[in-house]
Amino acid sequence: MNALATGLLMMSTVGVAALGMRQTADVNFTREFPLSQCTFSTTGRTSHFVLEPGHTLNLKDGKGVELTITVLDATESVGGITTRVVEERETENGTLVEISRNYFAICDGNKSVFYFGEAVDNYKAGKVINHNGSWRHGSNGATAGLMMPGLPLEGARFYQEVAPKVAMDRAEITATEGKLRTPYGALEHVVETRESSPLEPGAVELKAYAPGIGIVRDADLLLVSVKPAPRK
């Protein structure tokens, strides 16, 4: 296994130090990744993340908030890297709140999924009011973050977004063999994360990812349905 695979798959304090990645003072969250050593794919799946066009997830919180996540049959070049576009559409009581187009790619060597930015449209009364939260790898000091390691390990800490003053979400894996009951059904071997951001001190969101599905919990939102990608 090469240095890149060792560092990104392990993603522990020891693994990160061995690879020479820069650690932050905030509890050793890794924020720099040797992307140049990766060959990226825009289609495929890893243990807990799916980038197959047509793959669609629907999550609800039972209080009127609904999130639909769709892997689009579209790619986007971001900072010279071709990425897959994943659309997130959020509504509250049927009213559109936000549409974001997120950019992901899989590192072939270790199956880690990297996040290269997003284009955000925020809505009010059916009209776009701003694009707050938008960022792109390679622009305005922003660089790609790690969305999901190819081999998730409990205790791993890493930045998912590295866009200073805009988006600095970071995650800690708190479990890799979790169980979760959702409206979709009971799920096992779930990777659980605790997300925070230095831009929002004290705020924490719990998320969970299931094998062959992807995200199944986003704070209070739980998975309701899965539409698999069409077979080719």
VOSEKE-431326 format. One record per residue: z, x, y of N, C-alpha, C in turn; residue number from 1. Coordinates in steps of 0.05 Angstrom, whole numbers. Example, Ala and Ser with C-alpha at 12.3 -4.5 7.8 and 13.67 -1.06 7.14 Angstrom:
   n.c3   n.c1   n.c2  ca.c3  ca.c1  ca.c2   c.c3   c.c1   c.c2   k
    156    264   -114    156    246    -90    156    264    -66   1
    142    257    -45    143    273    -21    157    258      1   2
END
This chain:
   n.c3   n.c1   n.c2  ca.c3  ca.c1  ca.c2   c.c3   c.c1   c.c2   k
      0     17    -24      0      0      0      0     18     25   1
    -18     12     44    -19     29     68      3     22     88   2
      4     38    110     25     34    130     24      6    142   3
      0     -3    148     -3    -30    160      9    -51    142   4
      1    -51    116     10    -71     98     41    -69     95   5
     51    -45     93     80    -42     90     95    -54    113   6
     86    -47    137    100    -56    161     98    -86    165   7
     74    -98    162     71   -126    168     82   -144    146   8
     80   -135    121     91   -151    100    121   -150     99   9
    133   -127    104    161   -125    103    174   -137    127  10
    166   -128    151    174   -139    176    205   -141    179  11
    219   -123    166    248   -121    169    253    -99    189  12
    278    -95    197    284    -74    215    276    -47    204  13
    281    -43    178    274    -18    165    243    -15    164  14
    229    -37    156    200    -35    154    187    -30    180  15
    197    -43    201    186    -40    228    190    -12    238  16
    214     -1    234    219     26    243    201     46    229  17
    197     42    203    181     60    188    152     61    198  18
    142     37    207    115     36    217    112     46    245  19
    134     47    259    133     57    287    127     35    307  20
    128     10    299    124    -12    318    147    -12    339  21
    140    -20    363    161    -21    384    179    -45    380  22
    205    -41    380    224    -63    377    235    -69    405  23
    242    -93    410    254   -101    435    284    -99    433  24
    297    -99    457    326    -98    457    338   -124    448  25
    322   -146    448    333   -172    441    333   -176    411  26
    352   -163    398    357   -166    369    333   -157    353  27
    319   -137    362    298   -125    345    275   -144    337  28
    265   -159    356    241   -175    351    217   -157    355  29
    201   -154    334    177   -138    336    157   -152    354  30
    144   -136    372    125   -149    391     99   -134    393  31
     96   -111    380     71    -97    380     61    -93    351  32
     35    -98    347     24    -97    320     -2    -82    320  33
     -7    -65    300    -31    -48    299    -55    -64    291  34
    -65    -81    308    -87    -99    302   -113    -84    295  35
   -116    -60    307   -140    -45    302   -144    -36    273  36
   -122    -37    258   -124    -30    229   -131    -54    212  37
   -134    -77    224   -141   -102    209   -170   -108    210  38
   -180   -118    187   -206   -133    187   -198   -162    186  39
   -208   -178    205   -198   -206    207   -218   -226    195  40
   -207   -247    183   -222   -270    173   -215   -294    189  41
   -234   -312    193   -228   -337    207   -225   -361    189  42
   -230   -357    163   -227   -378    144   -212   -369    119  43
   -195   -386    109   -179   -379     85   -151   -391     87  44
   -135   -382     68   -107   -391     69    -89   -369     59  45
    -64   -369     68    -44   -351     59    -22   -367     45  46
      0   -355     39     21   -369     24     30   -394     38  47
     32   -393     65     44   -416     80     28   -424    105  48
      2   -417    105    -15   -423    128    -43   -428    119  49
    -56   -448    130    -83   -456    121   -102   -455    145  50
   -124   -440    142   -146   -439    162   -172   -447    149  51
   -173   -472    139   -197   -483    126   -206   -507    143  52
   -231   -505    154   -240   -527    171   -238   -554    158  53
   -226   -572    173   -221   -599    164   -193   -604    155  54
   -178   -583    148   -150   -586    140   -134   -598    163  55
   -122   -621    159   -109   -636    180    -80   -645    172  56
    -61   -640    190    -34   -648    186    -25   -668    207  57
     -9   -687    199      2   -707    218     32   -707    216  58
     46   -702    238     75   -701    239     85   -722    259  59
    108   -735    253    120   -754    271    150   -750    271  60
    163   -761    293    192   -758    295    206   -785    292  61
    191   -807    288    204   -833    285    212   -846    312  62
    206   -832    334    214   -842    360    189   -844    379  63
    166   -844    366    142   -848    382    125   -823    387  64
    136   -800    380    121   -775    384    105   -768    359  65
     80   -762    363     62   -756    340     46   -731    346  66
     43   -713    326     28   -689    329      8   -687    307  67
    -18   -684    314    -39   -681    295    -51   -653    298  68
    -51   -638    276    -61   -611    276    -86   -609    259  69
   -108   -601    270   -134   -600    256   -147   -573    258  70
   -153   -561    235   -169   -537    235   -198   -544    240  71
   -208   -535    263   -235   -543    271   -257   -526    258  72
   -281   -537    257   -304   -521    248   -315   -507    272  73
   -299   -490    284   -306   -475    309   -291   -449    310  74
   -303   -429    321   -291   -403    325   -292   -396    355  75
   -275   -377    362   -274   -367    390   -269   -337    390  76
   -285   -323    406   -280   -294    410   -259   -290    431  77
   -238   -277    423   -215   -272    441   -209   -242    441  78
   -213   -229    463   -208   -201    465   -224   -185    445  79
   -248   -194    439   -266   -180    420   -261   -187    391  80
   -243   -205    385   -237   -213    357   -244   -242    353  81
   -260   -247    332   -268   -274    326   -245   -289    313  82
   -237   -312    324   -214   -327    314   -223   -356    306  83
   -206   -369    290   -210   -397    283   -195   -414    303  84
   -208   -436    311   -196   -455    330   -181   -477    315  85
   -156   -480    322   -139   -502    311   -130   -520    333  86
   -137   -545    332   -130   -564    353   -103   -578    347  87
    -86   -579    367    -62   -595    366    -63   -617    386  88
    -59   -641    377    -61   -665    395    -34   -679    393  89
    -20   -681    416      6   -693    417      6   -719    434  90
     18   -740    422     20   -766    437     48   -775    437  91
     55   -791    457     81   -804    458     76   -834    462  92
     85   -850    442     80   -879    442     51   -885    446  93
     34   -869    434      5   -874    435     -9   -863    459  94
      6   -851    478     -5   -840    502     -9   -810    499  95
    -32   -800    505    -38   -772    502    -22   -755    521  96
     -9   -735    511      8   -717    527     -4   -689    529  97
    -15   -679    507    -25   -652    507    -46   -648    485  98
    -67   -633    492    -86   -622    472    -87   -592    476  99
    -83   -578    455    -85   -549    456   -104   -539    435 100
   -119   -519    442   -138   -505    423   -127   -478    418 101
   -116   -473    394   -102   -449    387   -120   -430    371 102
   -117   -404    375   -135   -384    363   -120   -367    343 103
   -128   -369    318   -116   -354    296   -136   -338    280 104
   -126   -317    267   -143   -302    248   -125   -289    227 105
   -135   -285    203   -120   -273    181   -128   -244    177 106
   -108   -227    176   -112   -198    170   -118   -196    140 107
   -142   -187    133   -150   -187    105   -132   -170     88 108
   -122   -148     99   -107   -128     83    -80   -138     72 109
    -67   -156     87    -41   -165     79    -36   -194     81 110
    -57   -209     91    -55   -238     93    -35   -248    114 111
    -29   -231    134    -13   -240    156    -31   -255    176 112
    -20   -277    187    -35   -293    206    -27   -286    234 113
    -46   -279    251    -41   -271    278    -50   -293    298 114
    -36   -295    320    -40   -316    340    -51   -303    365 115
    -75   -310    373    -89   -297    395    -90   -313    421 116
    -76   -335    422    -74   -350    447    -81   -379    444 117
    -81   -393    467    -87   -422    466    -97   -431    493 118
   -114   -451    492   -123   -465    517   -110   -492    517 119
    -94   -498    538    -77   -522    539    -87   -541    560 120
    -89   -566    553    -94   -588    572    -69   -606    571 121
    -54   -608    593    -32   -626    594    -40   -651    609 122
    -33   -674    598    -42   -700    608    -19   -717    620 123
    -27   -733    639    -10   -754    650    -27   -778    658 124
    -20   -801    648    -36   -825    654    -66   -822    647 125
    -71   -807    625    -98   -804    616   -115   -783    630 126
   -102   -768    648   -117   -747    663   -103   -720    659 127
   -120   -699    659   -109   -672    656    -96   -665    683 128
    -70   -656    681    -56   -649    705    -52   -619    709 129
    -53   -604    687    -51   -575    689    -58   -563    662 130
    -58   -536    662    -63   -521    637    -40   -502    631 131
    -16   -510    639      7   -493    635     11   -486    605 132
     17   -461    600     20   -451    573     -4   -437    561 133
    -26   -438    576    -51   -425    566    -48   -394    568 134
    -59   -380    548    -60   -351    549    -80   -342    528 135
    -89   -317    532   -109   -305    514   -102   -275    510 136
   -104   -267    485   -101   -239    478   -121   -222    494 137
   -111   -201    507   -129   -184    522   -132   -191    552 138
   -119   -213    560   -122   -222    588    -94   -223    601 139
    -92   -213    626    -67   -214    641    -43   -203    627 140
    -47   -182    612    -25   -168    598    -16   -182    572 141
    -30   -202    564    -23   -216    539    -34   -202    514 142
    -19   -202    493    -28   -190    467    -21   -209    445 143
    -35   -207    423    -32   -225    400     -4   -222    388 144
      6   -244    378     32   -244    363     27   -250    334 145
     48   -248    318     47   -253    290     57   -282    285 146
     40   -299    274     48   -326    269     63   -329    242 147
     52   -316    221     65   -317    195     58   -292    179 148
     78   -277    171     73   -253    154     61   -261    127 149
     44   -244    116     33   -250     90     54   -252     69 150
     76   -237     72     98   -239     54    123   -245     71 151
    130   -270     74    153   -277     90    179   -268     77 152
    196   -254     93    221   -244     83    244   -255    101 153
    265   -264     88    288   -274    104    299   -252    122 154
    304   -258    147    315   -239    166    293   -226    183 155
    268   -230    176    247   -218    193    246   -231    220 156
    242   -215    241    242   -225    269    217   -214    283 157
    202   -231    295    176   -222    307    168   -242    329 158
    153   -231    349    142   -248    370    116   -261    359 159
    114   -287    365     90   -302    358     71   -304    382 160
     81   -302    405     65   -302    430     75   -280    448 161
     57   -264    459     65   -243    477     48   -245    503 162
     56   -265    519     42   -270    544     64   -271    566 163
     70   -248    579     91   -246    598     90   -268    619 164
    113   -281    624    117   -302    643    103   -329    636 165
     89   -329    614     74   -353    606     84   -364    579 166
     83   -347    558     91   -356    531    101   -332    516 167
    126   -333    508    139   -310    494    155   -320    470 168
    144   -339    455    158   -350    432    162   -328    411 169
    185   -328    399    192   -309    378    206   -324    355 170
    203   -314    331    214   -328    307    231   -309    290 171
    251   -321    278    267   -308    257    265   -325    232 172
    257   -312    210    256   -326    185    284   -329    174 173
    293   -354    170    321   -359    161    323   -366    132 174
    300   -373    120    300   -379     91    271   -377     81 175
    268   -370     56    241   -369     44    238   -387     19 176
    260   -398     11    260   -416    -13    274   -442     -6 177
    269   -452     18    282   -476     27    271   -501     14 178
    286   -523     17    277   -549      8    278   -568     32 179
    259   -586     34    257   -604     57    246   -631     48 180
    261   -652     56    251   -679     51    236   -689     76 181
    212   -698     72    196   -708     94    184   -736     86 182
    173   -751    106    160   -776     98    137   -771     78 183
    125   -747     79    104   -741     60    114   -737     32 184
    139   -728     30    151   -723      4    171   -700      4 185
    183   -694    -18    202   -672    -21    186   -646    -25 186
    193   -626     -9    178   -600    -10    197   -578    -18 187
    186   -558    -34    202   -535    -42    188   -509    -34 188
    202   -487    -37    192   -461    -30    184   -459     -1 189
    199   -473     16    193   -475     44    204   -451     59 190
    187   -440     77    196   -419     96    206   -432    121 191
    231   -426    127    244   -438    151    247   -417    173 192
    242   -425    197    244   -406    220    261   -418    242 193
    273   -401    258    287   -409    282    272   -395    305 194
    261   -411    323    245   -401    345    261   -402    371 195
    256   -382    388    268   -381    414    249   -366    433 196
    257   -364    458    241   -350    478    258   -340    500 197
    253   -315    509    269   -304    532    263   -319    558 198
    241   -335    558    234   -351    581    251   -377    582 199
    263   -384    560    280   -408    558    306   -401    544 200
    324   -386    558    349   -377    546    365   -400    535 201
    374   -397    510    391   -418    498    376   -439    483 202
    350   -442    487    334   -462    474    326   -452    446 203
    329   -469    426    322   -461    398    308   -485    385 204
    286   -478    370    272   -498    355    271   -489    326 205
    275   -508    308    274   -502    279    246   -512    269 206
    233   -495    254    207   -502    242    207   -495    212 207
    189   -506    198    187   -501    169    158   -503    160 208
    151   -486    140    124   -484    130    124   -486    100 209
    106   -502     88    106   -506     59     81   -493     47 210
     83   -483     22     60   -471      9     36   -490      7 211
     12   -480     14    -12   -496     11    -15   -518     32 212
      4   -520     50      2   -541     71      2   -529     99 213
     23   -513    105     27   -502    132     52   -514    144 214
     52   -519    170     76   -528    183     83   -557    174 215
    108   -561    166    117   -588    157    140   -598    173 216
    151   -580    190    172   -589    209    168   -574    235 217
    168   -588    257    166   -576    284    188   -590    301 218
    211   -577    302    235   -589    315    241   -616    301 219
    239   -639    315    246   -665    303    222   -677    289 220
    198   -665    291    174   -676    278    173   -668    249 221
    168   -687    231    165   -682    203    138   -690    193 222
    129   -677    171    103   -682    160    101   -711    149 223
     80   -725    156     75   -752    147     51   -753    128 224
     30   -737    134      6   -738    117     -9   -711    119 225
    -24   -706     98    -41   -682     96    -69   -691     88 226
    -89   -682    103   -117   -686     96   -129   -659     89 227
   -133   -653     64   -144   -627     56   -172   -622     67 228
   -179   -597     70   -206   -590     79   -226   -600     57 229
   -250   -609     66   -270   -618     46   -278   -596     28 230
   -283   -602      3   -292   -582    -16   -321   -576    -11 231
   -328   -550    -14   -356   -542     -9   -370   -536    -36 232
END
